[in-house]
Amino acid sequence: MTRGARLVILGKQGAGKGTQGERLSRHFKTQHLSTGQLFRDSAAVGVPAGLKAKEFMDRGELVPDEIVVDVVAERFSNPAEVQDGFVLDGFPRTAKQAEELDRILGERFPLDLVIDLDVPTDMAIERLLGRGREDDTRDSIRRRLELYDQETKPLIDLYRGRGLLVRVDGVGEEDEVFKRLLDAIDATGEVPEA
């Protein structure tokens, strides 16, 4: 029995993780799990964890580990959610979250690959301002990118040390970046075919 790809996309906010994550999930016939969208959806229907997450996002701060982990663990508590593969975007963001993801996935669902989608900070800011979201002010964006530098970049070293990391240039047209992603994934030979 074949199984779907299990991918994580890292990259600063505005790198295009959501757009490319959706395309990868369609390509590999898996689900795209964006924690940011999960938080917004939860907040919209009044779920307490989602409302708490939205408060942090509105201030331009990263959502605390315990809230993020609770949301992700709930989603992954049903094996049907992960057995056919996934593209996880927005989680993990810290080394502690990476440890929690290992615990949530266990030995049955190990990651195939972690992609670092890389774009310059100035480009990320302009992309985020162009989305027009309520929580995307110039100040909140700068704060999130500073937090990314402090808390998330160590993940790159962690996953590189595990031999799971591939870096992909996120600058260019959407189709061009997607082709680079597929080429980088294919070159590793670690991800099941779609």
N, C-alpha and C positions, 0 to 999 in steps of 0.2 A: 504493500500500500504506500503510495507516495504521499508526501506531506508538503504543505506550503512553506514559503520562505518566512524566516523570522528575522526581521530587520529592525534596527534602531537608527533614526536619523538625528544626529547632533548638529548644532549650528546656532549661531546667534539669532535672536528674533529678527525677522526680515530677510533671512537667508533663502527663503523659499521652501522650507521644510514641509509646510502644509500642502502647497501645490504639488511638489514632487512626491510627497508621501502618498497623495491620492493617486497619482499616475502609477507609482510603483505598486500600490495595492491592486489597481486594475490589471496591470501587467502580470503580476504573480497570482492574481485571483485570490487575494487575501483581504482582510479588513484593515482599514486605516484607522488607527487609534490616536487621536490628537487630544492630549490632556487639556489644552486650552479650550477646545470646543466642548469637551466634557464638562469643564467648570462652568462655561457660559450657559450650557443647556441646563445644568443643575441649578444654577442661580435663577434662571428664567422661570423655573417651576417651583422655586422656594425651598429647595433642598438645603439644609443647614450647611453642609460642607461646601456646597457650591457657592452659597452666599458669603461664607468666610473667605473662600478663594477669591471671589470677585472683589472683596474689600482690599486684599493685598494687591491684586492686579490693578485696581483703580489708583492705588498709590504708587504704582510703578515698581512694586516689590515682587520678588519671587514668592510663590505660595510655599508655606512651611512644609517640610518633609512629611510630617505626620498626616496632613490633610491630603497631599498628593498621593501618598502611599495608600491611604484608605480608599480613595477613588479608584486607583489602578487595581488594587487587590480585589475590590468588589467586582470589577469588570472581569478579572481573570479567574475569579473563583469558580466559574463554570468552565470545565475543560473544553466545551464546544466553542468557547470564545477564542481559544488559542491553538487547538489541535490542527486547524487548517492553515495556520500561519498568520502573520500580522506584520504591519509596518507601524512601529511605535514612534510617535513624534511628540516631543515635549517632555519626555520622561525616558531615562533618568536625566537629571540636571546636576546632581551632586554625587560625590563618591558614596555617601550614605544611601542615596536613592538607588545607586547601582547595586549595592549590597542587598537592598530590599527587593529589587527586581530579580536578583539571583534567587532569593528565598521564594518569591512569588512563583517564578517559573519552575524552580526545582530542576532536577536532573531530567525530567521528562520533556521539557521544552527549552533546551539551551538555544542561545542566540546563534545565528549563522554569521552575521556581519553587523558592524556598527559603521555608519557612514558619517563623516564629518563634512557637511556641506558648507564650504567656506566662501564668505563674501566680505569686502571691506566694510568697516563700520559706517562710513559716510553713506554708502549705498544702502545699508540696512536701515538707517534712519529715514532716508527719503522714501524707501519702500513702505515702511511702517506708517509714515505720515500720510501716504497716498491711500491707505486702506480706509481712513476716515472713521476708525473705531473710537468709541467714547473714551476708552482707557489708553489711547495712543496720542498723548500730548508729547511735545518735544522733550519736556523735562522727565516725564515718566519713561520715555523711550531711552533717554540717556542713562537714567538710573538703572533700568533693566540691563542695558548693555554693560554698564560697569559691574553689576552683579554677575553677569555672565562671565566676564573676565576673571572675577574673583573665585566664583564657585563652580563653574561648569567646565572651564578649560582643563582642570585636572583630570576630568573624565577621559579626555583625549589620550593623556599619558597612560591612564589605567587600561583602557581598551587596546592601546597600541602594545602595551606590555603583555596582554593576553593574546596578541596576534589576531585580533578581530577587527582592527580599524583600517578603513580606507578613506583617504581624503579626496574630495571631489570639488573642483572649482565651480562655484555657484553663480559666476558672472556670465551673462549672455542671455540669449533668447531661451524661452522655456523648453522648446524642443531640443535645442543644442545641449542644454544642461541635462535633460533627461537622457539623451544619447550618451553623454559622459558617464552618468550614473550607471546605465546598463553595461557599458563597456568595462567600468571599474568592477562591477559586481561579477560579470562574466570572467574577468581576468583572475579573480580569486579562486574560482572553481568550488566555492564553499556553499553556494546557494542553490537549492533545488530548482530545476527548470519550471517555468510556468505551465 
